[in-house]
Amino acid sequence: MNMTKAEKTRNFIVEKTAPIFNMKGYAGTSLNDITAATGLTKGSIYGNFANKDEVALAAFDYNLKNIVSGVEAEMSRQKDVKGKLLVYINIYQNLFGGMVAAGGCPILNTAIDADDTHPALKARALKAVLNWKNRIMKLVEAGIDAKEIDADYNPEQIALTIIALIEGGIMISRLTAKPAHWNLIMDSLKNYVNSLS
């Protein structure tokens, strides 16, 4: 299916601005940042998007899709449930260097940035976390059914723990500027996942 010129331009704007929104946040990203990143005029930006909100929402979706597609591709290579759960840790661990350069995790950044200032972005971040939680819960439930994970474990608790340690690890590492902290937290998380039997 061929894209129209307008669709190509919209995609170009999103690809060029997604890292900026992720680094600077919604409030910190100006129209000048958007025009500088794309080389387009303000008229071209607003000819393709109604306002900065639309660009920000599209940028969040783009950033999230990149992470989700990487996770799904790697999960398809795993045979057991623990391997699939460890994919989340490994993907984030492998991306960490690049994520710092690109501003970090879009879910964490958007949740903090838009908490009280941008309800639509906050809703997107909430939906992303809930979807992530539900995907992990389904994996854990499949692991319990396959007797890979003990039936006494609570799938929701496991999902929330994995998400909290990944996002908390990113936050602590960025605040302290010490990737070693990230590695310590991820090692603890790997031990936790491996102990689920």
Secondary structure, DSSP 8 states (H G I E B T S, - for coil): ----HHHHHHHHHHHHHHHHHHHHHHHH--HHHHHHHH---HHHHHHH-SSHHHHHHHHHHHHHHHHHHHHHHHHTT--SHHHHHHHHHHHHHHHHHHHHHHTS-HHHHHHHHTTTT-HHHHHHHHHHHHHHHHHHHHHHHHHHHTTSS-TTS-HHHHHHHHHHHHHHHHHHHHHHT-HHHHHHHHHHHHHHHHT--
